[in-house]
């Protein structure tokens, strides 16, 4: 395994990644603060659903800095909580500390872990291309199955909503 990433030492890549994640959080906060409650009527807001965003806003109102810190570990909330923190005008000092700590503790394991996975994959591929191809095939089947299950669940949910709404409209 190499100890550099894109020509820079791994430790520098980790620091750069932490800074990128921290800055991303600040950008989301200021977008939420600038757009305000109109974010719920935006295209993204409509797609996510106002009721979901209102629940996130409630979480930010109840938990404050803890919600901002913990959001780093939850995929959908990682983006929504900073925006809602801006919308609710969470005090900047609290937001900055929580965002900095979350970025500092969440990012390094993902960067180093991702780095290890990539170099591990390259090591497996270098020693046995057949094993790497088999692993890729298994991963492709797993991803395909996951996508198919999600689509089926989504379709079944829509079918249930439509049959429920049509029966209530008739009755």
N, C-alpha and C positions, 0 to 999 in steps of 0.2 A: 504494500500500500504506500502511496506517495504521501508526503506531508505538505503538499501545496494544492491550491485550487485556483485555476485560471492564472497560474504564474505567481500567485501571492501565497505567503505562508498561511496554513490553515487557521491559526489564531487570528490573523488579520481578516480572513474571510468571515470568521465568526463575529468579530467586532463590526465589520461592515454590515453583516446581516442583521445584527441587533439594532444598529442605527437605522437601517432601512425599515424594519418593522416598527420601530419607535416613530419615525417620521410618518409612516403610513397611518398610524393611529392618530397623529396630530392632524393630518390632512382630513381624515374622516370626522374628527371632532369639529374642525372649522367648517367643513361642509354642512354638518348638522346645525351648527350655530348660525351659519349664514342663511341657509335655506329655511330653517325653523320648521314649524309644523307643516309647511307646504310639502315636506318630504313625503308625507303620507299619501298625497295626491299625485306624486310624481310617477313616472312610468315604472321605475324600480319599486317604489312604494306600493303601487297597485299590484305588481307581480308578486311581491312578498306577501302582501295583504296587510291592510291597516290594523286589523285586530292583532296580528302577530307583532307588528311594530309597537303597538300600544302596550302589549304585554312586556316587551323588552324595555320600553320606557318606564313601565311600572317597576321592573326589576332594578333599573338604574336608580329610580327614585327611592326605593326601599334599601338597596344594598350599596349604592354609591360607588366608592373607590374599590370595594371588594368585588363588585360586578365587573368593573373595568379590568382589574387584575385577573380575575378568573376567566374572563372572556377569551383570553389568549389560548386556552385549552379547548374551546368549543368552536368548531368550524363556523357555523352560521353566525354565532354571536360575536365572533372575532371582528366582524365588519359592522354588525348592527349596533352593538353597544356603544362604540365610540360616536357613531352618528347620533344615537339617542341621547348620549351624554351631552353632545353639543346642542341638540334641540332643547333639552331641559336646562341648559346653561349651568351644568355642573361646575363648581368653582375650579378654576384652572390649576391652582396648586395641588389640590387633591387628585385631579385627573392626571397631571404630569407625573406625580409620584407613583400612582397605581399603574400607569401606562409604562413608565420606565422599568419598574420592578417586573411587570408581566413580560415585557420585551426581553429583559435581561435573563429571566429564568426560563422562558419558554423557547426562545430561539436557539441557543447553543445545542441542546440535545437533538433538535431536528436537523440542524446543519451538520453536526458531527455524525449523527445517525444516518442521514442521507448520504453523506460522503462515504461512510463505511459500507452502506448497501451498494452504492455504485461501484466502488472498488472491489467489493466482494463479488459482485456480478461479473465484472471484467476478469477477475481471477478465475472464476468458474468457467467462463467462456474460453479463456486462454488455455485451460487445462483440458476441457471437454466441451467442444462445441455442441455435441449431441445432448449432453446434460442441460446445457443452457437453452437449447431449442426446446427440449421437453419441458423445462420450467416455464419458458415463455408461452408454450401451448397451454399448460395448466392455468397460468395466470389469465390468458385470453379467454379460456372457457369460463373461469370464475367470474371475470368482469362481464362477459356476455350473459351469464346466468343472472347476475345481480341486476343488470339493466332490464332483462326480460321480466324478472319478478317485480321490479319497481313499476315498469310500464303496465303490467297486468293489474297490480294493486291500484294504480292511478285510474286505469280504465274502469275497473270494477267500482271504484269509489264514485266516478262520474256517472256510471250507469245507475247506481243506487240513488244518487242525488236526483237524477232525471226521473226515475220511476217514482221516487217519493214526491217530487214536486208535481208531477203530472197527475198522480192519484189524488193529491190534496187539492189540485185545481179543479178536478172533476167533481170531487165529493164536496 
